[in-house]
Amino acid sequence: MTTPGKKCLSCIALFTMMLSSCGYKNTAQVMDRQQQFVLDAPRPAGPPKYTPAKGVLKVRRFAAASQYDTYEMVYRRSDLVYDSDFYNRFFASPTSLVAEKVRQWLSDSGVFAHVLDPFSGADFAYILEGNVLALYGDYRQKGRPQAVMAIQFTLIDEHRRRDSVLFQKDYHAVAPMEKEAASQLVLGFNACLADILLQLESDLAGIVTDGQ
């Protein structure tokens, strides 16, 4: 014989299972709608432009302005209004994605003898710090979307003048987009990053060469 108490417990268990099932389905549907992106900024084909310098560079972890320190894509709707996109996100933190591309780019450039990641225990002569100042889709002008990126780089001398800032500069790039779409925004970010890294490479080559 089933008591009223047991019936109540059975109903609660069944209701809990139904809620769990609905929650799982909703989560799965959300995950299916999400897209995750990475950044890519390949250097132009060809051999390195510069004779490798003697210095070894370590690229530290990058920082970001608080409004861009998020996995979600950020859109600027007006001068004062920004929003983020839960369904279109970076695969990893944008600071780590940018820093990795900076390391790869400078390693292939020939400016430095070696370019180290922040976890390397090898000796180094220079440190490069980066701060992402802007990373968003500019949708303020209807029909004219743009990708915007700005990064501040700081080069520190750890060899002859320990902790001395040799160079600091803000780089800003804008790339037009065909339409307001996350995939187009990422392509714009890639173009912006390549533009910035071409400038950075040239600036660092002059500084490091002159300092040898």
GUMAR-422861 format. One record per residue (C-alpha): x, y, z; residue in three letters. Coordinates in steps of 0.25 Angstrom, whole numbers, padded with zeros to 4 digits, always signed. Example, Ala and Ser with C-alpha at 12.3 -4.5 7.8 and 13.67 -1.06 7.14 Angstrom:
<atoms>
+0049-0018+0031ALA;+0055-0004+0029SER;
</atoms>
This chain:
<atoms>
+0000+0000+0000MET;+0005+0014-0004THR;+0004+0024+0007THR;+0001+0039+0003PRO;+0015+0043+0008GLY;+0022+0033-0002LYS;+0013+0038-0013LYS;+0017+0052-0010CYS;+0032+0049-0010LEU;+0030+0041-0023SER;+0023+0054-0029CYS;+0034+0063-0025ILE;+0045+0053-0030ALA;+0038+0053-0044LEU;+0036+0068-0044PHE;+0051+0070-0041THR;+0055+0060-0052MET;+0046+0068-0062MET;+0052+0081-0058LEU;+0066+0075-0059SER;+0063+0070-0073SER;+0057+0084-0077CYS;+0069+0091-0072GLY;+0079+0081-0079TYR;+0071+0083-0092LYS;+0071+0098-0091ASN;+0086+0098-0088THR;+0089+0090-0100ALA;+0081+0099-0109GLN;+0089+0111-0103VAL;+0102+0104-0106MET;+0098+0100-0120ASP;+0095+0115-0123ARG;+0109+0120-0118GLN;+0120+0122-0127GLN;+0135+0123-0122GLN;+0146+0130-0130PHE;+0161+0132-0130VAL;+0170+0142-0136LEU;+0179+0141-0147ASP;+0189+0151-0152ALA;+0199+0143-0162PRO;+0212+0151-0166ARG;+0213+0154-0181PRO;+0220+0143-0188ALA;+0235+0144-0190GLY;+0248+0143-0182PRO;+0250+0152-0169PRO;+0253+0166-0172LYS;+0263+0168-0161TYR;+0276+0162-0157THR;+0274+0155-0144PRO;+0278+0164-0133ALA;+0286+0158-0121LYS;+0275+0161-0111GLY;+0265+0151-0105VAL;+0251+0156-0103LEU;+0241+0151-0093LYS;+0226+0155-0096VAL;+0218+0156-0083ARG;+0204+0153-0081ARG;+0195+0165-0087PHE;+0185+0173-0079ALA;+0172+0179-0085ALA;+0163+0191-0081ALA;+0152+0186-0073SER;+0141+0187-0083GLN;+0149+0178-0093TYR;+0153+0168-0082ASP;+0143+0158-0086THR;+0141+0146-0095TYR;+0129+0152-0102GLU;+0129+0161-0114MET;+0127+0176-0111VAL;+0119+0185-0119TYR;+0118+0200-0119ARG;+0104+0205-0122ARG;+0106+0220-0119SER;+0116+0229-0113ASP;+0112+0224-0099LEU;+0105+0211-0101VAL;+0113+0198-0102TYR;+0107+0184-0101ASP;+0113+0170-0101SER;+0109+0157-0109ASP;+0107+0145-0101PHE;+0105+0136-0113TYR;+0118+0141-0121ASN;+0131+0139-0112ARG;+0146+0137-0113PHE;+0151+0123-0111PHE;+0161+0128-0100ALA;+0162+0142-0094SER;+0165+0152-0104PRO;+0178+0157-0097THR;+0184+0143-0098SER;+0180+0142-0112LEU;+0186+0155-0116VAL;+0199+0152-0108ALA;+0201+0139-0115GLU;+0200+0145-0128LYS;+0210+0156-0124VAL;+0220+0145-0120ARG;+0218+0138-0133GLN;+0219+0150-0141TRP;+0232+0155-0134LEU;+0238+0142-0134SER;+0237+0141-0149ASP;+0241+0155-0152SER;+0256+0154-0149GLY;+0256+0166-0140VAL;+0260+0158-0128PHE;+0269+0145-0127ALA;+0258+0138-0119HIS;+0244+0142-0114VAL;+0240+0135-0101LEU;+0226+0132-0095ASP;+0224+0137-0080PRO;+0226+0124-0074PHE;+0240+0122-0080SER;+0252+0121-0070GLY;+0262+0125-0080ALA;+0270+0138-0079ASP;+0265+0150-0087PHE;+0270+0164-0089ALA;+0256+0171-0092TYR;+0242+0170-0087ILE;+0230+0174-0096LEU;+0217+0177-0089GLU;+0203+0180-0095GLY;+0190+0186-0091ASN;+0178+0184-0100VAL;+0172+0198-0100LEU;+0160+0196-0110ALA;+0154+0183-0116LEU;+0140+0185-0122TYR;+0131+0186-0134GLY;+0127+0200-0136ASP;+0113+0200-0141TYR;+0110+0215-0139ARG;+0108+0218-0153GLN;+0097+0210-0160LYS;+0102+0202-0172GLY;+0117+0205-0169ARG;+0122+0196-0158PRO;+0136+0195-0154GLN;+0145+0187-0146ALA;+0154+0195-0136VAL;+0166+0191-0128MET;+0176+0199-0120ALA;+0188+0193-0112ILE;+0199+0200-0104GLN;+0212+0193-0104PHE;+0224+0196-0094THR;+0238+0191-0097LEU;+0246+0189-0084ILE;+0262+0187-0084ASP;+0265+0176-0074GLU;+0280+0175-0079HIS;+0288+0187-0077ARG;+0278+0197-0071ARG;+0269+0188-0062ARG;+0254+0191-0062ASP;+0257+0203-0071SER;+0246+0207-0081VAL;+0252+0208-0095LEU;+0239+0210-0103PHE;+0224+0212-0101GLN;+0214+0215-0111LYS;+0199+0213-0114ASP;+0195+0207-0127TYR;+0181+0209-0133HIS;+0175+0202-0145ALA;+0161+0202-0152VAL;+0156+0192-0162ALA;+0143+0193-0170PRO;+0133+0181-0170MET;+0124+0177-0180GLU;+0113+0175-0170LYS;+0109+0174-0156GLU;+0113+0159-0153ALA;+0122+0153-0143ALA;+0130+0146-0154SER;+0133+0159-0161GLN;+0137+0166-0148LEU;+0147+0155-0146VAL;+0153+0157-0160LEU;+0153+0172-0157GLY;+0161+0169-0144PHE;+0171+0161-0151ASN;+0173+0172-0161ALA;+0175+0182-0150CYS;+0185+0173-0142LEU;+0193+0171-0155ALA;+0194+0186-0157ASP;+0198+0188-0143ILE;+0208+0178-0143LEU;+0215+0183-0156LEU;+0216+0196-0149GLN;+0222+0190-0136LEU;+0232+0181-0143GLU;+0237+0193-0150SER;+0238+0202-0138ASP;+0245+0191-0130LEU;+0255+0188-0141ALA;+0260+0202-0140GLY;+0261+0202-0125ILE;+0268+0189-0123VAL;+0277+0191-0135THR;+0281+0204-0130ASP;+0283+0199-0116GLY;+0293+0187-0120GLN;
</atoms>
